[in-house]
Amino acid sequence: MAYQLTQKLRDLTPYDPLAGKFKIRLDANESFLQPDKHMKAKMLESISKIEFNRYPDPTARTVCHAFADYYGINPALVTAGNGSDELISILANCFFAKGEKVLTVSPDFSMYRFYSMLAELDSVVMQKESDLTFCPEKLLQKAISENVVGVLLSNPCNPTSHGLEKNQVLWLAGKLSEKGILLILDEAYMDFWNQSVLPQVAEYDNLILLRTCSKAIGLAAIRLGFAVANPTLTQAMQSAKSPYNVNSMTQAVATVALEDRAYLDHCMMQIKQSREDLFVGITHLSQKYPNEIMVHKPVTNFVFVKTGHNQELFGWLLDQSVAIRYMGEYLRITAGSPDENQEVLQLLDVFFKRLGKEEKHENNSAGTQYKGNKN
Ligand SMILES: *Cc1c(COP(=O)(O)O)cnc(C)c1O
């Protein structure tokens, strides 16, 4: 008898990011900034000092300290992972038992349900309202009535760029704690907003925060994420992870970046400015082409957009060598360099101008008129 893949593997398809070279990449929410010359030299210098024949520090002590110092928290609460993706996988596999229920919201980061499925957990999904917000009280009720053991959320949310404010998060964490439910809160984009609950995390017995170096820190290439939680949860994370999960080069490079506050603050300021410029530009277009474009005020480094022509627009931009993220009912555009933003805004203008002409034409000839997406 031949070997059979398990059912859960048979149902899987490999993660499929956009392959190929594009002139402008605004599809993965990466930072548009490269380390400057000075920073790059310091990074290379730190790599040159690595003992390449030795395993990395299993506790990633130095980089966890640099992370904790930058954010002003206790380093004893920090666990490093090979990207926060690895940490989500560890959490799904080790903090819950097969068949238990976890709650996610939709739309949200797809990896929560992916790793939950691999860990053979049962996912309960709460749909967000039509304005893409959700009510924490409703989430709590759902968590209780469905008897879940954990809740996974990004805050602020990828892809909607909406967030729950600090007091709402803490209220939710407290209520879930009363019911013995773990709250895994992914603050991947919190460097672009000011509602982090990092300072309060140790006061909760059921709260695990995730942070990443892939977005505001600008180091997606090196794969580094952090979990922050009280000492009991941290010890469990440390015990459950594989010993040498973060390699020495990653530890060295991230330490250099995290120790340079002026550099990071400057990067984050530029990215926030870019996000504002992109948002303002798209808002102008949504006024110029009423009913065609819907855009939300962002608190992250990307802008969430709905149009009545998502697929067509996405494909047309790809033809111009511009990659954004197509997500069916909506599009997600990462804030790029000033030039990249300018170019994408110009292309959007061209697209909707042409569309308007075609519609007018169709309207005259076939009597149909596109009303746009008013959601
Ligand atoms: C990009 C992103 C991450 C980062 O994952 P890494 O594995 O650290 O690169 C985590 N969570 C969300 C919601 C993200 O969008």
The ligand as an SDF file (V2000), in Angstrom:
LIG
                    3D

 15 15  0  0  0  0  0  0  0  0999 V2000
    3.3320   40.9560    8.3240 C   0  0  0  0  0  0  0  0  0  0  0  0
    2.6080   40.4370    9.5220 C   0  0  0  0  0  0  0  0  0  0  0  0
    3.2610   39.6890   10.4870 C   0  0  0  0  0  0  0  0  0  0  0  0
    4.7350   39.4740   10.3880 C   0  0  0  0  0  0  0  0  0  0  0  0
    5.0760   38.1730   10.3050 O   0  0  0  0  0  0  0  0  0  0  0  0
    6.6240   37.7980   10.3300 P   0  0  0  0  0  0  0  0  0  0  0  0
    6.5630   36.3200   10.3190 O   0  0  0  0  0  0  0  0  0  0  0  0
    7.1730   38.3520   11.6120 O   0  0  0  0  0  0  0  0  0  0  0  0
    7.2640   38.4080    9.1280 O   0  0  0  0  0  0  0  0  0  0  0  0
    2.5490   39.2270   11.5670 C   0  0  0  0  0  0  0  0  0  0  0  0
    1.2410   39.5010   11.7050 N   0  0  0  0  0  0  0  0  0  0  0  0
    0.5730   40.2450   10.8180 C   0  0  0  0  0  0  0  0  0  0  0  0
   -0.8560   40.5740   11.0430 C   0  0  0  0  0  0  0  0  0  0  0  0
    1.2350   40.7160    9.6780 C   0  0  0  0  0  0  0  0  0  0  0  0
    0.5640   41.4150    8.7790 O   0  0  0  0  0  0  0  0  0  0  0  0
  1  2  1  0
  2  3  1  0
  2 14  2  0
  3  4  1  0
  3 10  2  0
  4  5  1  0
  5  6  1  0
  6  7  2  0
  6  8  1  0
  6  9  1  0
 10 11  1  0
 11 12  2  0
 12 13  1  0
 12 14  1  0
 14 15  1  0
M  END
$$$$
